[in-house]
Amino acid sequence: MTPDPELPGGVGPATSPEEPADVVSGESGAAAPNTEPPAGETPKPEPRVRFGRLRRFGSRLRPRGRRGQLIVLFLVAAFAMSATATGVVALQWTETADFCGRCHTMDPELKAHAISAHRDLSCAECHVEPGIEGWIKAKINGTKQLIEILTGTFPTPIPPPDHGDLPPTSATCQRCHDVNQLLENGGPIKFVLKTRYEPDATNTKSSVALVIRPMGLGEGIQTKGIHWHIVSDVELSSTDPRDQTIDLVHVTDPDGTQHTYIAMDKVQDAQNVQPDIDRIEAADKTTRMDCITCHNRAGHGVPTVDDAVDQAMSLGAIDPSLPYVKQQSVALLNASYASDADADAAIDGLMTYYMTNYPSLASTRADAIQSAIGQLKSIYELVATPAMKVSAATYPDNLGHTEYPGCFRCHDGGHYEVVDGKLTGNAIPSGCATCHTFPEIGANTSAILIGQRPDSHLDTLWVFNHKDVVSSVDPSNQSCGACHTRTYCENCHNTPAVQVPHDEMVFNHAAVVRKVGAEACTLCHQQSYCSQCHADNVLPTDGSQPQGSPALPGASPGLPAPGWSVFPTTP
């Protein structure tokens, strides 16, 4: 050890110029601890202070005193309340037609909803089941649809929701519509009067008048209104996703008595029908009847092309004096177009039609023709959406039976009761009097009869036998005149139906049909009636749907053509 002259006794470690002596602090003269690492060890880096600047900034914002803390608490609460309110409003908006209509795939539904009686209701009020579970299901379904839109995999046209996917009608329809009022005294009575124009040169105008009333009204028996279906246990079985054909009907009476009706074309052995029933129940989808079984387009219904044109003509928007305007209008609106622009161009062709066939009229009535063109474009915009392959006939409406099967899905005269495993001759009622009076069609309508019928009229063959007790079509000088006017008789006697010799029909109806034309049969019969014997469709139609009307995905073919007669099937 080398003596150090700076230390007492001259002994101690030498201090090099690079290694300054420890700093002495404090009054006691004690040396501060040496933080240098021992020889041979790597120095440890000093710890970094994360988010130092942010922390220093936060410390400056830290409230000083009680007043500052209250201000911060108030600001936080206000922000939370604003965020909550914004979220609630946003969620409510997602349940409205305005939100759902933002996607172009919903354009047909949005247009129909805007003219419906339910236009003031939000989408969720009918499509989303109440409660958190229904809300979650709806948002999951909406997310799936959003993915389909983003990936371009959505179907065209968009199929309506499956019956089973909608909330129960007790949570939707019956929140506003009192079932008891619909059932009181058999149900309401409704007078229906429609104006229609024939597709002929003069657009012949006629009226259709009838009264929808409970079955048995005025006949001295217990009345039963149409709404008994929704308070009774009625189950329908169908393989069609849209339920346009019904294969099997189960009805359970209040006392527990069960009735089973099967479509005639599903029966292989009339003496042993149970295997057919078992086969249908195993393969078909079975649903219980409720409001939307018939009111399936309550919030999204659009007028048929025929009805829309008839209404426009009756209001004068389309001039009924233009030759063949009804025929041409319906043909233009039923045609298939790739786009709205193509449809507009085709409708503009109405002027060309009149310039070619009626040049003088096209010159003198140009304004009326242009007005008709504008009205047809408006109708087409409402009933069709080419981008989604939607036409007026894409979505069948089950209410009624003039354009689609509707009531005739069951009340077609072709569903027979099964008793003890055997088919009987007892069919589901299908006559006019089941739900409404006999339709009166003509230039004028006589009094609508809803009272009790005379005993002679109860004969099932009265429609054929009444000729034996009358002398002419004019009932004014006969006992018939007490209830009927001439226009009532003309409902049938002005149609080809009276030309059919029914006495020859059973064994020689093929020759009769060739003679008078099968169109005469369609006034009273449906295909289901003929299907009792014929495997193929033998009644004439203009096609299952109007030209260019695509079927829904999975829908069964064979829908009736527009313009079905209002007359039901004769059993």
Buried (B, 14 or more C-beta within 10 A) or exposed (E): EEEBEEEEEEEBEEEEEEEEEEEEEEEEEEEEEEEEEEEEEEEEEEEEEEEEEEEEEEEEEEEEEEEEEEEEEEEEEEEEEEEEEEEEEEEEEBBBBEBBBEBEBBBBBBBBBEEBEBEEBBBBBBBBBBEEEBBEBBEEBBEEBEEBBEEEEBEBBBBBEEBEEBBBBEBBBBEEEEBEEBBEEBBBBEEBEBEBBEBEEEBEBBBBBBBBBBBBBEBEEEBBBBBBBBBBBBBBBBEBBBBBBBBBBBBEEEEEEEBBBBBBBBBEEEEEBEEBBEBBBEEBBEBBBBBBBBBBBBBBBBBBBBBBBBBBBBEEBBBBEBBBBBBBBBBBBBBBBEEBEEBBEBBBBBBEBBBEEBEEBBEEBEEBBEBBBEBBBEBBEBBBBBBBBBBBBBBBBBBBBBBBBBBBBBBBBBBBBBEEEEBEEBBBBBBBBBBBBBBBBBEEBBEBBBEBEEEEEEEEEEBEEBEEEEEEBBBEEEEBEEBBBBBBBBBBEBBBBEEBEEEEBEEEBEEBBEEBBBBBBBBBBBBBBBBEEEEEEBBEBEBBBBEBBBBBEEBBEBBBBBBBBBBBBBB
